[in-house]
Amino acid sequence: MDPSTSPWPRGHRFADRTRSRHAAVHALLKAGHSQRSIQRQLGMTWRTVKQFAEVATPEELFTGQWQNRPSVLDDYKSYLDDRWNEGCTNAWKLWEEIVPLGYKGSYQRVRAYLHDKRTSPRPVTARPPSPRAVAGWILRHPDTLAESEQLQLKAVRTRCPEIDALTRHVRSFATMLTERQGERLPDWLDAVRQDDLPSLHTLAAGIDRDRDAVIAGLTMPWNSGVVEGHVNRIKMLKRQMFDRASFDLLRKRVLLAP
């Protein structure tokens, strides 16, 4: 592989050290030395020698934490990918577009990412967000999401119709819950059943079995929050005193605790 097109070109400390050690190991192998002998001569562990010996080029070792370190550009790569696919390939223009969205990195980083897209034999795209991150974006109120998070969620929803439908249903239910719009529940259940979302179908079936109670809970101002709070407090006191105090002391703590 040409070092100029590898993930870590000449001048990068990790890349240069890896290439040097790889060259030394393969030179000794070519001269007929065993891996145990190379281990002693180069002062490496046998596992490291074996790792270098098994790959044809040092670039194959450029993975792991070195390859996947987070970058300030990560949150904006999906936006750059979309604009690239739309035909906008000017690095300066794209840098100017993402700065108002919160990007605080350099223009050179944007240019390097687009250079990789131009020169790589395989398409260079942003790493997909983790399921935990996507779930957080869906469950949080839209107004609390940063610009970059909104862009990434929009990209995910565009590429996955199932996640798009899930997001709509989750946010619709959240509105019913916070604004006490229980009368909308039947329509919400019907909308859920029209999409191929088995997990939500299970939830809908459970709600349907006690529909009147759920509608009441989503409509009326009363709830069991106070009771649940007292139950949680009593359980905490019991755990604090487990096998260390009598029932009389527990009773006094429950009655006198604020």
Phi, psi and omega in degrees: 000138177290123182303332182291339180254002181280164180301329181234097184286180179304143179100345176276127189302314180296317182295315182295320179294319180295316179296320181295315181291321178298317180296319180295316180297314183288331176295318179290323176298317180296330179280357175100009180280148177279165180294326177294321179293319179296322178302315181290319184291321185263354179069030179257165172284158180297324180296320180294317178299316180298320180297316179291324184290332187275351181248143182282327181230149180294335181299337178293345180266357183277070181225187176075213187297330181290323184280330190245026178296141180296148180233152178295345180272347187306317184292346185247000183293324178296323176295316179297321178298317180296316180293324177298314180295335177280353177107359179270111184240010181276116185297319182295317180297316181293324176297318179296330181285325185271345177299313177296341180276357177116358180293128183244009180275186184270162174296324182300325180293320177295316180298319180295321179295317179289329176297319178298322179294325181286322191260343183287136176293338177249149181301133176263119180228164179292149175294136180295145178293157181287155176304324179297318180295315181297317179300320178296319179296322182289320187279337179280156178295135182306327182290344181269354181279138175290163180304316182295323179291322177297320179296316181293319178295320177300319179295319179296316181295325179294322184275343184227102180300327180295317179291326177298314179295318179300316180299317179299315182292319181296316182290326177294318179294321179298322178294318176301319184291315185278334182253008177054057180249054184300336180295344179275354186301315179303318178295323179296317179298318178296319180294322179297318183292341181279348180252152182276073181231084186306321182296319178289330177297321178297316178297316181298320179296319178295320178295321183297330181291339179225047189301315184299318180294321180293318178299319178298318180295329180274355185245315186278154183282349183272150176206173183264020183301319181295316179298314180298325178296317178294319178300316179296321179296317180295318178298321179296317179297320179297318180293323180296329185255010186306119175063022182232353183210165182274171179295324180299319179292320177300318180299317180295320180294320180295319184283327187261346181294141180292000000 
